């Protein structure tokens, strides 16, 4: 069994809960309020700025030159390609990038991004890899699952199509291959540490969609 298969088994209950979340079911049945989607997209734009930093750190800490180039490319694409998607949504919302980035980060967005940065700066490559992998992988699996359902809302369908696309799948498969290759060099204790971060980030992914659905704000 590949190590990534073990990782996925560890988060199966989290992923199943994710697919049942009203944010995601609302994307396909059209019940998701547009305001919740707008809130989510704005927070995701903030998130990707931090995530790109994490990918650059993955490149810097990578023990392999090929992997280093891969993560540098992904860091660039997180800014260029993903930002293009977000800015197409911003136009639909009637918002400028300046207005979007002036919006405060929601509590969950702060917690998740700071957790990722702490791991990526302070921990070794294999733990960093465990922390950043869910954002790649869960979005691909969610995209494929929602594509089967489809959406009558063109805006939501555009989001689904992005993460269900073969181009995105190819990117995810690159990182899965890196993860499996890395795991072959690790001790059991190191694999356990990698899995711990993978599970934590997977929980944060669920929380991020829940944050969007509730349009989360600071209590005080």
N, C-alpha and C positions, 0 to 999 in steps of 0.2 A: 504493500500500500504506500502510495506517495505521501510525503509528509503533509502536503496541502490537503489531501483527502482527510487526514486526521484533524487538521485545523477546521475544516468545514464541519465535520461531525461535532466538534466542540461547540459550534455556534448554531447548530440546526434549530434549537428552540427559539433562539433570537431571530434567526432569519424567518422562521414560520410566523412569529409574532409581527415581524416587519411587514410581510406581505398582507397581513390582516389589518394593518393599521389604517384608520379611516383616511389618512392623507393619501396613501397609495391606492386604496380602493376608490377613493374619490376622484383620482386622476382618470380612472377608466370609466366609472359610471357617471361622471360629470357632476357629482355632488360636492366636490371640493370647492369651497368658496374662492373666488378669484383673489380676494384679499389675502387669504392664507397662502396661496401660491406665490403671490407677489412678495409677501413677507419672507417666505422660504428662499426665493431666488435672490433677494437682497442679502440675506444672511449667508447664502452659499457663495455669493461674490466676495464677501469679506473672508469667508473660510478659505477660499482658493488662494488668496494672497499669502496666507500662512502656510497652506499646504505646499505651495510652490517652494517656499523656503525649506520645508522638510524634504522635498525631492532633491533640492540642491545639496542638502546635507547628506542624503543617501548617496549621491554621486561622490561627494568628498570622502565619505567613509568606505566606499565600495572597495573590496580587495581585488577587483577585476576591472581591467581597462574597458572591456566591452560593456560591462554593467554601468561603469561610470558614464560612458557616452549615452547609454539608454536613459538613465535617470536625469542627465542634463537635458536631453531632448524632451522628456516628460515634464520637467520643470518649466521649460519654455512653452510647451503646449498647454499646460495648465493656465498660463497667463494669456497666451494668444488665442488658442482655439476655444477654450472654455469661456474666456471673456467675450469672444464674438457671439457665442450662444446667449450669454447673459445679456449682452447689450441689445441683442435682437428682442429680448423680452422687455428690456427697459423701454424701448421705443413703444412697445405695445402698452406699457403702463404710463407713458407720458413722463418718464423720468430721465434726467440727464445722469451720466456717470458721477458727476460732482454731487448731485443730490443723493445718489445711492451710497457713495462712500462717506457721506456726512451722517448717515443713519447710524445710531449707536448699535454696537453688537449686543445681541440678546445673551442672557446668562449662559445658556447651553453652548452657544457659539464661542463664548469666552473660555468656558471650561474645556471644551474639546480641543480648540486650537492651542491652548496653553499646555494641555496634557501632551499633545503631539510634539510641540516644540521642546518641552522638557525632556521627553524620551529621545528625540532626535539629536539634541545637543549633548546630552549627558551619557547616553547609553551606547553600547557597541552596535555594530552594523546589524547583527541578527535581531536584536530587540527592536531597533528602529524599523526594520523590515516588517516585523510582526505588527507594529503599530500603524504603519501606513497602508498595509495591504487591504484591510476591509473597505476603505474608500474606493479603491479600484474594483475589487471583486464583487462586493455586494451591489454596487450600482449596475454592473454588468448583468448579474443574475436577476435583479429587479427589472432591468430594462427588458430582458428576454421574457420574463414572466408576464409583464404588463403588455408587451407586444401581442401576446396571444389573445388578450382580452380586447385590446384596442380602446380608443377613446373617440367620442363624438366631438370633443372639444379640440380644435386644431392646435391651440396653444399647448395643451397637455400632450397631444400626440407628438408634437415636435420634440418635447422633452423626452418622451419615451423612445422615439426613433433614434435619438442621439446615443443613448446608452445601450440600445439593442443592436446597434450597427456592428457589422463585422469589423470595421476599422477600429472601433473601440475594443471589441473582443480580442483583436490581435495585440493591442497594447497590454491588456490584462494577462494574456497568455505569456507575454514576455516576463512579467513580474512573477507569475506563478512558477515559471521555469527557474528564475533566479532564486526564488524561495526554496524550491526543492533541492537545487544544487547547494545552496547554503546549508540547509538542514543536514546534508550528508557529512558535513565537516564538524558538526556540533556534538557535544556531550548531551546526555539525557537532561541534565540540569539546564543547559543552555536552550534546548528545545522547549522545555517547560516554560522558561522565561519568555521565549518568543511567543508561545501560545497564550500566555497570560496577557500580553499586550494586544494580541489579536482579538481576544475575547473582550477586553475593555473597549477597544476602538469599535468593535461591532455593536456593543451596547450604546456607545455614543452615536453611532449611525442611526439606531432606532430613535434615540432621544432627539436627534436633529430634526427628523421628520415630525416627531411629536411637538417639538418646539414650533415648527412652522404651522402645524395644524392649530395649535393653541394661540399662535401669535404672541409668544411668550414675552413678558416684560419683567423688569426688576420690581420686586415687591415693595421696596422702599427706596 
